[in-house]
Amino acid sequence: MSQSSQKHRDFVSEPMGEKTVTALAGIGEVLGARLEDLGFDKAYVLLGQFLLLKKDEDDLFQDWLKDACGANTRQADLCASCLKEWCASFL
């Protein structure tokens, strides 16, 4: 795995709890606001979408994230990687 950001390391190092969606790597204020408008205000809500889309097999989640909030490829990849690593540690 390539070097991860501090934001990524912070997220995957502990249980998700009530973290906002912007706590996820790849999701900043702009994408976070767009996701919140769609009802994805908490990281665990976005995790639910990630799980529904089979933990991003075949890039389903990344494609959904791009369509839903306008994430670019890098942002979608960072977010999916963050959720995937969190799942590996906590599920």
N, C-alpha and C positions, 0 to 999 in steps of 0.2 A: 504494500500500500504506500502511496506517496505520503509525504509529510502532511499531516492534517493541521488545520488551524486551531488556535486556542479555543475558539467557539465550539468546534467539533469535539475537541478533547473534553471540554467542560460538560457538554451535553451527554456524551456517552459514559461519563465517569460516575453517574449517579442516577437513581430512579427519576422518572420524568415528572411525577407529581403534577403540579398545576402550572408548569412552565408555559409561557406564551409561545405562539408559533414562531416568533422572531428569535427564540432561543436556538432554533435549528440552524446548522450551518447552511449557507446558501440563501437564507431567507432574511432579508433586511427589512427596513421600515416600509418601503414601497410595496414589495411583494407581500409582506405581512398584512398591510392594510387591505390589499386586494383579497387575500385569503380570508381575513376577518369579515369582509363584506359578503363572502360566500358561506359564512358560518364556520370556518376553520380558524377559530380564535385561539385554541389551545394546541399544544404539540400533540397531545394524546388524540385529538380529533383528526389531525393529519396522519397520525400513526394508523388510525382506523382505515383511512383511505389507502394508505400504503399496504396494509394487510389485505384489504379487499382486492387490491391489484397484485396479489401474489408476491409480495415482497420484491417488487420490481423485476420479476422475471420478464424477459423480452422488453424491458424498458417501458412497461405499461404505465408505471407511476410517473416516470420522468415525462412521458408524452402528455399525460393528464395534467401535470403541473405546468407544463409549457402552455397548454390550451387554457387552463383554468385561470391562471394569473399572469401569464406573459413571461414566465421565467425563461432565461436563456439556457442553453445546453449545460454550461458550467454550473449555474445555480441549481438546476434540476439534478445534476450529478452529485453535487455537494450534499444536497438535502437527502437524496436517496441513500448515499453512502453513510450519512450520519444515522439515518433511521435503521439501515441494515445492520450497522455495527451495534447500535443500541439493542436491537432485537437479539442479536447473537449473545449479548451479555445478560439480558434480563428476561428473555422469554424462553 
